[in-house]
Amino acid sequence: MFKKMLSDYILTGKNTHLKDMKRNGIPLGIGDIAIFPLCLQLMVIIRGIMGYRFEMIRDTILLLGFFFIWVSQIKHPLKLDRMHYLCPMDEKERGAYLRNAFVFRGCLHTMLVVVICLILYFTFRANVLAIVYILLDGIMYSFLSNVRDRKRDFIRAVFLKPALFLSAYLQFALPATELEKDDYFFIACSFAFLLLVELPMFVSIIKAVKSDIVCISKSEEDLYKC
């Protein structure tokens, strides 16, 4: 099962291009263009110019991890190839395949986030609470996907994806040890933002993903009626 999902993941990544996604009607939000990661890379370069070499390496590790997930989500959209409608698969089997592919991709991204968190903690001595926050943000970021609901996809691309990365990035402001009163206030505000703002938006996207899976798993003729 794992080998099958991995081979499908690699094959889909090779065969999916931006022009194909547009032709198939898959929405691409403003946040899914190169301006966002390029701006973040500029932040890292500025740190290097200012002489913050240690911080530049740390920021680059976090940035590259999120950037890989960003590219993977574009290259592996929530869709089925035409052969899945032509081969002997019923609606239930197509739905199961889509759910497994979605969960597999999200788990693969989460494994990368865990590795990044371990590197940040053991190599750069990041604060434990900061690592926990980055991990939670990274898990939500890992399971984001394009959805056919234009409003929710706009929220995902323009608000949620930048918010998840930037809020995780801001955790580097915390000292590794000896937290002060202002630091605890910052932690409280960060987790409140995660629970009250990011999490509800994430749940909304997951609900849209479930609806899309039901819609896409129908026959190819019914797909365009969704």
C-alpha positions in Angstrom: 0.0 0.0 0.0 2.8 2.4 1.0 4.8 1.7 -2.2 1.7 2.2 -4.3 0.9 5.6 -2.8 4.5 6.6 -3.0 4.8 5.7 -6.6 1.5 7.5 -7.4 2.8 10.6 -5.5 6.0 10.7 -7.5 4.3 10.0 -10.8 1.7 12.7 -10.2 4.4 15.2 -9.3 6.2 14.6 -12.6 3.1 14.8 -14.7 1.4 17.9 -13.1 2.2 21.3 -14.5 0.6 24.7 -13.9 -0.9 24.9 -17.4 -2.5 21.5 -16.9 -4.0 22.6 -13.6 -5.6 25.7 -15.2 -6.9 23.6 -18.1 -8.5 21.1 -15.7 -10.3 23.9 -13.8 -8.2 23.6 -10.6 -8.2 26.9 -8.8 -4.9 28.7 -8.1 -5.2 31.4 -5.5 -3.0 34.5 -5.2 -1.0 32.9 -2.5 -0.1 30.0 -4.9 2.2 32.1 -7.0 5.9 32.6 -6.6 5.7 36.1 -5.1 5.0 34.8 -1.6 8.0 32.4 -1.2 10.3 34.9 -3.1 9.4 37.6 -0.6 10.2 35.3 2.3 13.5 34.4 0.7 14.3 38.1 0.5 13.8 38.3 4.3 16.4 35.6 4.7 18.9 37.3 2.4 18.5 40.6 4.3 19.4 38.8 7.5 22.6 37.4 5.8 23.6 40.9 4.6 23.1 42.3 8.1 25.5 39.7 9.4 23.1 37.4 11.2 24.6 34.2 9.7 23.3 31.9 12.4 19.7 33.2 12.1 20.0 33.1 8.3 20.7 29.4 8.3 17.9 28.7 10.8 15.4 30.8 8.8 16.4 29.1 5.6 15.8 25.6 7.0 12.2 26.6 8.0 11.6 28.4 4.7 12.8 25.6 2.6 10.6 23.1 4.5 7.5 25.2 4.0 8.5 25.9 0.4 8.8 22.2 -0.4 5.3 21.6 1.0 4.0 24.6 -1.0 5.4 23.2 -4.2 4.1 19.6 -3.4 0.6 20.9 -2.8 0.6 22.6 -6.2 2.1 19.5 -7.9 -0.3 17.1 -6.2 -3.8 18.7 -6.4 -7.0 17.0 -5.2 -8.1 15.4 -8.4 -8.3 12.1 -10.3 -6.8 11.4 -13.7 -9.0 10.4 -16.6 -7.9 6.7 -16.3 -9.5 6.5 -12.8 -12.9 7.0 -14.5 -12.1 4.6 -17.3 -10.7 1.7 -15.3 -13.2 -0.6 -13.4 -13.5 1.5 -10.2 -16.8 2.5 -8.6 -17.5 5.7 -6.8 -16.6 4.2 -3.4 -13.2 3.0 -4.6 -12.4 6.3 -6.2 -13.3 8.1 -3.0 -11.1 5.8 -0.9 -8.2 6.3 -3.3 -8.6 10.1 -3.1 -8.8 10.0 0.7 -5.7 7.8 1.0 -3.8 10.0 -1.4 -4.7 13.1 0.5 -3.8 11.6 3.9 -0.5 10.1 2.5 0.5 13.5 1.1 -0.3 15.2 4.4 1.6 12.7 6.5 4.6 12.9 4.2 4.6 16.7 4.7 4.2 16.3 8.4 7.2 14.0 8.6 9.3 16.8 7.0 7.9 19.3 9.5 8.9 16.9 12.4 12.5 16.7 11.0 12.7 20.4 10.7 11.5 20.8 14.3 14.1 18.3 15.6 16.9 20.2 13.7 15.7 23.5 15.1 15.6 22.2 18.6 18.8 20.2 18.8 21.0 22.3 16.5 19.7 25.8 17.0 18.4 25.4 20.6 15.0 26.9 19.8 12.5 27.3 22.6 10.4 24.2 23.4 7.1 26.1 23.2 8.2 27.7 19.9 8.9 24.2 18.5 5.5 23.0 19.6 3.8 25.9 17.9 5.9 25.5 14.7 4.9 21.8 14.7 1.2 22.5 15.1 1.3 25.2 12.4 3.3 22.8 10.2 0.8 20.0 10.6 -2.1 22.3 9.5 0.0 23.6 6.6 0.8 20.1 5.6 -2.8 19.1 5.1 -4.0 22.1 3.1 -5.2 21.5 -0.4 -6.8 23.2 -3.3 -10.6 23.2 -3.0 -13.3 24.0 -5.6 -15.2 26.4 -3.3 -13.7 29.7 -4.5 -14.4 31.5 -1.2 -12.7 28.9 0.9 -9.8 28.5 -1.6 -9.3 32.2 -1.5 -9.1 32.1 2.3 -6.7 29.1 2.1 -4.3 30.8 -0.4 -4.4 34.4 0.7 -4.9 34.3 4.5 -4.3 30.9 6.0 -1.1 29.8 4.2 0.8 33.1 4.8 -0.5 33.2 8.4 0.7 29.7 9.2 4.2 30.4 8.0 4.6 33.9 9.4 3.2 32.9 12.8 5.6 30.0 12.9 8.5 32.2 11.8 7.7 34.7 14.6 8.3 32.1 17.2 12.0 32.6 16.7 11.6 35.8 18.7 11.4 33.7 21.8 14.6 33.1 23.8 15.7 29.5 24.2 15.7 29.7 28.0 14.8 32.2 30.8 11.5 33.4 29.5 10.4 36.8 30.8 6.8 38.1 31.4 6.5 39.6 27.9 7.6 36.3 26.4 4.7 34.5 28.2 2.3 37.1 26.9 3.6 36.5 23.4 3.2 32.8 23.7 -0.4 33.2 25.0 -1.3 35.5 22.1 0.3 33.1 19.6 -1.6 30.1 20.8 -4.8 32.1 21.0 -4.3 33.1 17.4 -3.8 29.5 16.5 -6.9 28.2 18.2 -9.3 31.1 17.4 -8.2 32.1 13.9 -6.0 29.5 12.2 -7.8 26.4 13.4 -11.3 27.4 12.4 -10.1 28.3 8.9 -8.2 25.0 8.7 -11.3 23.0 9.8 -13.3 24.9 7.1 -10.8 23.9 4.4 -10.9 20.2 5.6 -14.7 20.2 5.3 -14.4 21.5 1.8 -11.8 18.8 1.0 -14.3 16.1 2.2 -17.0 17.6 0.0 -14.7 17.7 -3.0 -13.7 14.1 -2.5 -17.4 13.0 -2.7 -17.9 15.2 -5.8 -14.7 14.1 -7.6 -15.3 10.4 -6.9 -18.5 10.5 -8.9 -18.6 9.7 -12.6 -16.7 12.1 -14.9 -19.9 13.4 -16.3 -21.2 14.3 -12.8 -17.9 15.9 -11.9 -18.7 19.1 -13.8 -22.1 19.4 -12.2 -20.5 19.8 -8.7 
